[in-house]
């Protein structure tokens, strides 16, 4: 069984395209094109289910048309419309020490440590409804809302799931 902590959200399946099972995929992160992984994960009735894909082609800068194994007609594709799409962390984590272009959703579940304030808590949500993306961090009864910006990030430890920040004075 796939656990929530083993994946991160990269987009959503929107609607069927044609009659042969192809589906429009609106993505926030093109990791599926950059990292070799044979499947994507969709949430169905609260359960994370892997779907092996046959092929995809880009339709725009943030949309692709994708076909999955055993989804071979418009009716089956229609049932997948609206499903959130996740990518397995194990295929994405930095093995080589090279810089990786992380999406903000990748950090959900990471513990956050500030250079001055110390451990702040766990990122439980990403608020990207406004022009400024925010980390929602919880630690017991304490909650913090911190701008998600590369300017504050000092280090990412993807293996230990820790985000090290250097926040400006007065932000917390």
N, C-alpha and C positions, 0 to 999 in steps of 0.2 A: 504494500500500500504506500502510495506517495504521500509524504507529509508536506504541509504548508511551508515548513522551514527549508525544504529541499528545492523549492522553485521560486521564481519571481515573475511577476506579471510583465508581459511584453506587448500585449494588445488584445484585440477582440475580433472575432469572426462576425462579419456584418450581414452579408446576404449571398445567396447563390448567384453564380455567374454562368449562364447557359444551362444546358440540360444534362451535362455529363458529370456533374458532381463537383465542379470547380466552385470555390467559395472566395469571396472578397475578404481579405484579412487586413484590418487597419492596425498597424503596429506603431509602437512608440520607440522600439529598439530593434534594429535589424540584426541582432545577434544570430538569429537562425541562418543568416546568409554568411556570417563571418566565422562561425564556430561549427565544427563538424559534429552534428547530433542527428540521429535518424528519426527523432520524434519530437513532437510538441505536446504539451499537457493542457487539457481543457478541464474546467470545473463543470461537472454535471451533477445536479442535485446535491451539491455540497461535497462531492467526491472528486478528487483529482485523478483524471484518467489519461493515460498516454495514447496519442494517435500518431501512427507512423505516416509520414507524408511521402508521396511519390515525387512530386515536383512543385515548383512555384515559379512565378514570373512577376516581375515588378510592373505595376500599373501606374505608379507615381512615386514620389519620394517617401510617402508614408503608407502606401497601399500595395498589397501584392495579391495575386490570384493563386490559390493553393489547392492542390488535390491530395486527399488522404486515401490510404488503403481502405477498401470496402465502402467508400463513399463514392458511388458511381452513377448517381442520378440526382435530379433536381430536388426530389422529395427528401432524400437523405441529407442533402446539403442544407435544405431549409430547416431541418431539425437541429442543425448545428449553429444556425444564425443566433447571434447574441451571446455566444459562449465566450468567456474570457480565456485568453491564451497565456500560458506560462512556459518558461524555459527552465530546464534543470540546472541548478547551480553548479553541479559537479562538472559539467561540460564547459562552464564559463569561468571558473575560478582561475586565478593567475598561477600557473604552474612554473612559468619560466622567469618570473621576475620582471617581465616587460610591462610597460604601462598598458592598461586596458581602459577603454572608454565605457565606464559603468553608466547604466541608466539609474535614475533616482529610485525606481522601484526595487532595484537590486538590494538596496540598503535596508529594506523592511526586515526587522528581526535582528539587526545589528545592534550591539551595545555601543553607546557613545561615551567617549572620554574626552573631556576638555583639558587643555594644557594647564589651566589655572584652577578651575572648579573641580576637576577630577571626574569620576563617573557620574553621568547624568541620568542614564537609564537606557531603555530599549526603544528603537524607532518602531512605532506601531502602525504608522500610516504616513503617506505622502499626500499633501494637499497641493494639487496642481490646478485647482479651479480658477486661480487668479494668475496674473502675469508673474508674480513671485511665488515660486515653488517653495513649500515649507516642509520641514521634518516635524512630525508630531512625536514627541518623546515622552515616555511614561516610566516612572520609577515609584512603584507603590502609589501613594497619594499625590506625589509631585508630577506635574505635567509641564512640559516646555514646548514652545513653538519657536523653532529656529529656522531662519532662511537656509534653504538648500543651495549653497553656492560653493563652487570650487575654491573660492578665496579663503574659506574657513577650514578647508580640509588639509590636514598635514600629512596623514598617512591612512591607507586602507589596508587592513589585514583581513583578506577575504577568507582565509582558512579558519581563523579564530572568530570571524564575524565581529570585528571591532572597527569602529570608525573614530579616528583620532582627529580632534578639531582644535583650532586655536581661535577662540571666539573673542570679539572685541569686548573691552571692559564695559560693563553695564548692560550687556545684552541678556544676561541671565537674571 
